[in-house]
Amino acid sequence: MEISISNEELEQLLEDVLEIHGYDFTDYSRASLHRRVTRLMRLDNFPSFAELRFKIRDDASYLKRFVEEITVNVTEMFRDPDFYRVIKEQVFPQLFAKPFIRIWHAGCSTGEEVYSMSILLNEANLLHKSLIYATDLNPNVLEKAASGILPLSHMKQYSENYIAAGGQRDFSSYYTARYDRVIFNEDLRKKMVFATHNLVSDSSFNEFQLILCRNVMIYFDKDLQGKVLNLFDASLEKLGFLALGSKETLKFSSINPKFKQLERNKIWQKIK
């Protein structure tokens, strides 16, 4: 039987989640929400929308699963190696003179990109004076990210990405393998701060030299994208950098005149 929910049912669900649990998804892309809620119903064998709604309203533990499914982002270490080459070759040289470097990974998911950044900073001799703030709406994925534990089966692909990004060492020197898992070295993790942060409703909490939010805003509608970009602008020091995902842009946004784009890359520098 084909599973589907109506627009009205989706709006009911979003109202429940906001009013009862305080999670605000009302400005998320409706097309994306439809796909993810329908997928969740199929995965967890809900015969009807009414049963899904009842479960979310009354079962706090199931709400955690709902939030995880709605907010999950596909991620991997050194995803898009050329992006990391640009960070290393064009962004890092402008950070060398800084006495301290604050970096914000917004919507960090399970942390693969956070560990990628830590490795890059280490190889550039910048990690000792850096602090990486990794935030996400979802506390479950943050817990996974903070553990530094990833599947061993992913390491071959991540090693290839690392080499393509210009990595300078044996990638396996950054982690210890234990059975079917690896744990990344403590010296990488000790420069990370993990915290829940809701891009929809929370405010700026520091001034950063580099902010990364890759492939998160594609799930937001235009108004929410604008709100989040204003948050990043308020959180970024002059001459700081903002990195977005492959399908995201500052073009047509209200903050675009304050930034210049690095050539052919999804990285912008704040110039005003």
C-alpha positions in Angstrom: 0.0 0.0 0.0 1.3 3.4 -1.0 2.1 5.6 2.1 1.4 9.3 1.8 0.3 12.2 4.0 -1.7 15.3 2.9 -0.5 18.9 3.2 -3.0 19.4 6.0 -1.7 16.4 7.9 1.9 17.6 7.6 0.9 21.0 9.0 -0.9 19.3 11.9 2.3 17.3 12.7 4.5 20.4 12.6 2.2 22.3 14.9 2.2 19.3 17.4 6.0 19.1 17.3 6.3 22.9 17.9 3.6 23.2 20.6 4.3 20.1 22.6 8.0 19.6 22.2 9.4 23.0 21.1 11.0 21.9 17.8 10.2 24.4 15.0 10.2 22.9 11.5 7.6 25.3 10.2 10.0 27.1 7.8 11.6 23.9 6.5 11.0 23.0 2.8 7.7 21.3 2.5 8.9 19.0 -0.3 11.8 17.8 1.9 9.6 17.3 4.9 7.1 15.3 2.9 9.8 13.0 1.6 11.3 12.5 5.1 8.1 12.0 7.0 6.8 9.5 4.3 10.1 7.6 4.5 9.9 7.5 8.3 6.3 6.1 8.1 7.5 3.4 5.7 10.6 2.5 7.7 8.7 2.2 11.0 5.6 0.5 9.5 3.0 3.1 10.5 -0.3 2.0 8.8 -1.8 5.5 9.1 -0.9 9.1 9.7 -3.1 9.1 12.9 -0.8 6.5 14.5 2.4 8.4 13.6 0.9 11.6 15.0 -0.2 9.8 18.3 3.3 8.3 18.7 5.0 11.6 18.2 2.6 13.5 20.6 2.9 10.9 23.4 6.2 9.2 23.2 9.2 11.4 24.0 11.7 8.7 23.1 10.2 8.3 19.6 10.3 12.1 19.1 14.1 11.8 19.2 14.0 9.4 16.3 11.6 11.7 14.4 13.9 14.7 14.9 16.9 12.6 13.8 15.2 11.5 10.6 14.0 15.0 9.8 17.3 16.7 10.4 19.9 14.0 9.3 22.4 15.2 6.7 24.5 12.9 4.5 28.1 13.6 5.4 31.6 12.1 5.0 35.1 13.1 5.8 36.8 15.4 3.3 33.7 15.4 1.2 34.4 17.4 -2.0 38.3 17.3 -1.7 38.7 20.4 -3.8 36.7 22.4 -1.2 39.3 21.4 1.4 42.2 22.3 -0.9 40.7 25.8 -1.2 40.3 26.1 2.6 44.0 25.1 3.0 45.4 27.2 0.2 43.3 30.3 0.3 41.7 30.6 3.7 44.3 29.3 6.1 47.1 31.7 4.9 44.8 34.6 6.0 44.3 33.0 9.4 48.0 32.5 10.3 48.4 36.0 11.8 45.4 35.6 14.1 46.3 35.1 17.8 43.2 32.7 18.1 41.0 31.1 15.5 37.3 30.3 16.2 35.5 28.1 13.7 31.8 27.2 13.7 30.5 24.1 12.0 26.7 24.8 12.0 24.6 21.7 11.4 27.6 19.4 12.0 25.6 16.1 12.0 27.7 13.2 13.1 30.9 15.2 12.9 32.8 13.9 9.9 33.5 17.4 8.5 34.5 18.6 12.0 37.2 15.9 12.2 38.3 16.8 8.6 38.8 20.4 9.7 40.7 19.4 12.8 43.1 17.3 10.7 43.6 20.1 8.2 44.4 22.6 11.0 46.8 20.1 12.6 48.8 19.8 9.3 48.8 23.6 8.9 50.2 24.0 12.4 47.0 26.0 13.4 45.2 23.5 15.6 47.0 24.6 18.8 45.5 28.1 18.6 42.1 27.0 17.2 38.7 26.1 18.7 36.1 24.4 16.7 32.5 24.8 17.8 30.3 22.0 16.3 26.6 22.5 16.7 23.4 20.7 15.6 19.7 20.7 16.5 19.8 17.0 17.1 21.5 15.9 20.4 21.7 12.3 19.3 24.0 13.0 16.3 26.0 15.4 18.5 26.7 12.6 21.0 28.0 10.4 18.1 30.1 13.3 16.9 31.7 14.0 20.3 32.6 10.3 20.7 35.0 10.4 17.8 33.9 6.9 16.8 33.2 6.0 13.2 32.8 2.8 11.2 36.1 1.2 10.1 34.4 0.3 6.7 34.3 4.0 5.8 38.0 4.6 6.3 39.1 3.5 2.8 36.8 6.1 1.2 37.8 8.8 3.7 41.5 8.0 3.1 41.0 8.5 -0.6 39.2 11.8 0.0 42.0 12.9 2.4 44.7 12.2 -0.2 42.7 14.0 -2.9 42.4 17.0 -0.5 46.2 17.2 -0.3 46.6 15.3 3.0 50.2 15.1 4.1 50.3 12.0 6.3 49.2 8.4 6.6 45.5 8.9 7.3 45.4 5.9 9.6 47.8 7.8 12.0 44.8 9.9 13.1 42.8 7.1 14.5 43.0 3.7 16.3 41.1 0.8 15.0 39.0 -1.4 17.4 37.2 -4.3 15.8 34.7 -2.7 13.3 35.1 0.8 14.6 37.8 3.5 14.8 38.3 6.2 17.4 40.0 9.5 16.4 42.9 10.7 18.4 42.3 12.7 21.5 44.6 15.6 20.3 42.1 16.2 17.5 39.0 16.0 19.7 40.3 18.2 22.5 40.0 21.3 20.3 36.2 20.7 19.7 33.2 22.0 21.6 29.9 20.2 20.8 26.6 21.9 21.7 23.0 22.0 20.6 22.0 25.0 18.6 18.9 25.6 16.6 19.5 27.7 13.5 15.8 28.5 13.3 15.4 30.1 16.8 18.8 30.5 18.5 21.0 33.6 18.3 24.7 34.3 17.6 27.0 33.1 20.4 30.5 34.2 19.4 32.5 36.0 16.7 34.1 33.6 14.2 36.9 33.7 11.6 35.4 30.8 9.7 31.8 29.4 9.6 30.9 26.3 7.7 27.3 25.3 7.0 27.3 22.9 4.1 24.2 21.3 2.6 22.0 22.3 5.6 20.0 25.2 4.2 18.8 23.3 1.1 16.1 21.9 3.5 15.0 25.5 4.4 12.5 27.7 2.6 13.7 31.1 1.3 12.7 33.1 4.3 14.5 30.8 6.7 17.6 30.8 4.5 17.7 34.5 4.7 17.3 34.5 8.5 20.1 32.0 8.9 22.4 33.9 6.5 21.8 37.0 8.6 22.8 35.0 11.7 26.0 34.0 10.1 26.7 37.5 9.0 26.3 38.7 12.6 28.5 35.9 13.9 31.4 36.5 11.5 34.2 39.0 12.0 35.2 41.3 9.1 37.4 39.5 6.6 36.1 36.2 8.0 35.0 33.4 5.7 31.6 31.6 5.2 31.5 28.2 3.5 28.3 26.7 2.1 27.3 23.6 0.3 27.4 22.9 -3.4 23.8 23.9 -4.0 23.8 26.9 -1.7 24.7 30.5 -2.4 24.7 34.1 -1.1 23.5 35.3 -4.5 20.2 37.1 -4.2 20.5 37.3 -0.4 20.4 40.6 1.5 24.0 40.0 2.8 25.5 39.3 -0.6 26.9 42.9 -1.0 28.9 42.5 2.1 30.8 39.5 0.8 33.1 38.5 -2.1 33.2 35.0 -3.4 36.4 33.1 -3.8 36.8 32.2 -7.4 34.7 29.2 -8.5 34.1 28.1 -4.9 31.3 28.0 -2.4 33.3 30.2 0.0 32.7 33.9 0.6 34.8 36.5 2.5 33.1 39.2 4.5 34.5 42.5 3.3 32.1 45.0 4.9 
